[in-house]
Amino acid sequence: MSGRHAEPRVALAELTSVRTLHGPRVRLDPLGPEHFDAVWPGLADGEMLRLTGTRATFTEAGVRAHLERIGASDERADWAIIDAASGDFVGEIVLNELDEANASMNVRIALAAGQPGRGYGTEAMIVVLDHAFGAIGLHRVQLDVYAFNPRAIRSYEKAGFTVEGRQRDTLYWDGEWTDSVLMSVLADDPRATYA
């Protein structure tokens, strides 16, 4: 890679002051304590825990404290994914793991039970990527997805992500090893956009 860009400048104000973002069918509201009742059931949903490789045991107090704390962070941005027509909570999406010097972040998304396959995740990802590259000034956004989730891999590809590699046997779940797939998108990659 050549030095085709000026030195990266990340707009940290966009992380410390998370704002509402809009797509054609979704609205991304800053995730906070008011979303507890929508977030809590997903933390006990076996399929969501498997898809995210989550083994943690959550407490109501711990989740409430987390939702209080994330709004003040200058290293992440969390949103509730809301169906714009109905106002229903359909999931959450977060940019985290800021590497300011390299203008890079990780992205993670989790949809509520019954929501995968309806296009909300792809749309929310496109909206967040528009914000990540346009407002925050990132150069790279990456994620890991487990190989047993081809629907998510297709969704990420629709949003502009490219498979970079496969990490072998990163998760042991229900008696089986599975790989994870590393994917990324760069600011100047061709991708879907609503901007």
Secondary structure, 3 states (H helix, E strand, C coil): CCCCCCCCCCCCHHHHCCCCEECCCEEEEECCHHHHHHHHHHHHCHHHHHHHCCCCCCCHHHHHHHHHHHHHCCCCEEEEEEECCCCCEEEEEEEEEEEHHHCEEEEEEEECCCCCCCCHHHHHHHHHHHHHHHHHCCCEEEEEEECCCHHHHHHHHHHCCEEEEEEEEEEEECCEEEEEEEEEEECCCCCCCCC
